[in-house]
Amino acid sequence: MKVAVAGAGKIGHTVAEMLAESGDFDVSLLDHNPVALAARPLGGARTAVVDVADKGALYGLLSDAEVVISALPHFLEAMVAEAALAAHVHYFNLTEDMPTAKRIQTLAAGADRLFMPQCGLAPGFVAIVASHLVQQFDEVHEVRLRVGALPQYPDNALKYNLTWSVDGLINEYCNPCEAIHDGAIVHTPPLEGLEDFLLDGVRYEAFSTSGGVGTLCESLLGRVRTLNYKTIRYPGHRDRIWMLARDLRLCQRREVFKDVIEHAVPVTRQDVVLIFVTVTGLRDGLLSQESFVRRIYGDGTPHGRSAIQKTTASGVCALVDLLREGDLPSRGFLRQEEVALADVLENRFGQVYA
């Protein structure tokens, strides 16, 4: 299967490497920056310099592909989706940006190829987990999704290191959050709903952030009383981010916010991803609870893969592999929660979650 991966950042590189190394995909990595394309080995994938704003050039490259996976910033996604639609190519992306995802959902109406946005970890895999757990209950009261990408060895006041896109991180901290409260979809401010919990004896905090639920609220509306998504951090992180985002109003000056974070918070590959999804409700007349918990570590080596690279790239690679095997629909819009958890966990790429 011929696959074009748009975006040569950390995740784009990892997706291209994983697919090429499998031997079942003919992979091309696309980016406007030749330096980014040459940043690390690609396991046999080819590279091509292209500006996604150049519709003709992008269409020309996609017309030779069967699938495009976009690992670009959210503000470039629509261009790739429109080119995929015109070129009759299956489209997957990793965006956490809700307006972008809804625009792509509209584009997918009547499409003759599969369109599947938000295919990473959160949004993405956690929606598949939540849907699986919900199906085990006769009546669902509460769905709680908690996910965090954390440094293993935090040593600064934020108790945090960069593990993924700064643009995505700022979106999480600044954009409204979608949830279900008392059976209705609501939008709440980010950074609120602070809670703390213990997992394997380690104390964490969690608070509301944007984008992690994907389309889950739409899918479960009318079936659950409460559904919310929160990001996991070490205790004290939320208060310091609140000062930057709210007190200093850096959400209104996102370029400044990004500059501060990029120049003050170091990147690490020594990270850990926590996944903690819990569903509570009635089963056989009894109030019951089921949880899915995973702790996934990065390689921690200079050329290894971080935990967030593994978990994000594995999500979209597993879905593309399921499409190749004929286990996903071949046209129209597909939500994450419409995919069977067992199919993902049994897939060679999805085994990172197993």
Secondary structure, DSSP 8 states (H G I E B T S, - for coil): -EEEEE--SHHHHHHHHHHHHHSS-EEEEEES-HHHHTSS--TT-EEEE--TT-HHHHHHHHTT-SEEEE-S-HHHHHHHHHHHHHHT-EEEE----HHHHHHHHHHTTT-SSEEE---BTTTBHHHHHHHHHHTT-SEEEEEEEEEEEEESS--STT---B-S-HHHHHHHHHS-EEEEETTEEEEE-TT-S-EEEEETTEEEEEEE-SSTTTTHHHHHTTTEEEEEEEEEE-TTHHHHHHIIIIIS-GGGSHHHHHHHHHHHS-B-S-EEEEEEEEEEEEETTEEEEEEEEEEEE---STTS--HHHHHHHHHHHHHHHHHHTT-S-SSEE--GGGS-HHHHHHSTTGGGG-
